[in-house]
């Protein structure tokens, strides 16, 4: 197995045929790839859960090659697929997974998104309950594609997605956090959703360092209205205050701005 | 938009990135493509539901080209994707969908599968409730891939998949039918599952012609035990009697064999 930087891949690749694989999009800085350990762990974990063999050395080689090709800020996208072939859904006896790598410019985002917050809405498209796939950043993302169409039509910056029982899970491409007093809440992702790297950094490092208690329990949508502050995050954009969700409004809060600064420090 | 027969496609194709598309696998015979009208309608319907523009003329051109390349029995696979690019889950303003075509040998299957029936088991992997995607033959098929791993490990011919409430939906790559007296039952696919072409042919043509009433209502798994006969079907393999599901057994029934013959006639 080696890292593929080509712009073409096989049409019998199982990533294309069935979405049989997982991916990472991570931010490179002039200094390197600050969140690499988290992305690396997530991709290895996803590969293990899907049963796709992935050598750690190949993954590290992908980062080395990416950093050799890029000396500024960029987004590195890695797609791991189970490779070509097999009869129908069954994979071949000996699989030859592919690791596809590509570099992209860091998406532009107005400064006001960080200081004044973003306008969000509620997506009609729900996230299905799928415990075997929940948390993974796998290649089956039609729910997000359809939800994102709603976001574009409505002109929101992001759209909140609910589970089939109407409980908040995440935004289409960002995780959801809300502060209730000294408690920082984010939805559990055991049944649906993508376990984001920025979310993991906040839960494991930034929130404890800020003296916040983390709560990950299912909450009805209505409770979100009572939050002191709400934010969205991912490892490319960082942390964005959520100013509105449909008719509900929240202030841009001190905890959001503090965590936003701490996460940005990692990319400085 | 044209038909692509190349063995390579772009690594930024949204079919690979997100499973953003749908597909058909259909059986070609020396006489043509007997079930083409159903496959054609399903692919056009799937494209419409996902919002992917697909001209009927391009689809018909794909079949014409396939028949010019193949003069015996074969399987034609068509993959429609939303094409390249876009920022994240959002598609570009002007999409350029791709229609990828490939020909494959008809899979070999022992005659005994048709006369004596197949051995099946119950998959642990469930099908998620996803009404916006249910029925579509889309490219998000990780549930089937994981279920098929169970089938391979257990050595079954097929595996039955249940919905999240434990009700039968379909086999990993075949639809499920069961006869109860003069009633032919198949699970509804409004919440999960793939609306197979062979299933549609049976419901719309073969069952009415055989004087059978069709029932499509949710039933608990336990009711299946009371069935007079059970079969599985898809448009490549045709109709296969189901001999066993775990510890339950059914005879190879007269209705199964009659419908099997009528469907086979279409491919003669």
Interface residues (C-beta under 8 A of the other chain):
Chain A: X4 X6 X7 X8 X9 X10 X11 X12 X13 X14 X15 X16 X17 X18 X19 X20 X23 X50 X51 X79 X81 X82 X87 X88 X89 X90 X91 X100 X102 X107 X125 X126 X128 X129 X130 X132 X133 X138 X139 X140 X141 X142 X143 X144 X145 X146 X147 X148 X149 X151 X152 X164 X172 X173
Chain B: X4 X6 X7 X8 X9 X10 X11 X12 X13 X14 X15 X16 X17 X18 X19 X20 X23 X50 X51 X79 X81 X82 X87 X88 X89 X90 X91 X100 X102 X107 X125 X126 X128 X129 X130 X132 X133 X138 X139 X140 X141 X142 X143 X144 X145 X146 X147 X148 X149 X151 X152 X164 X172 X173
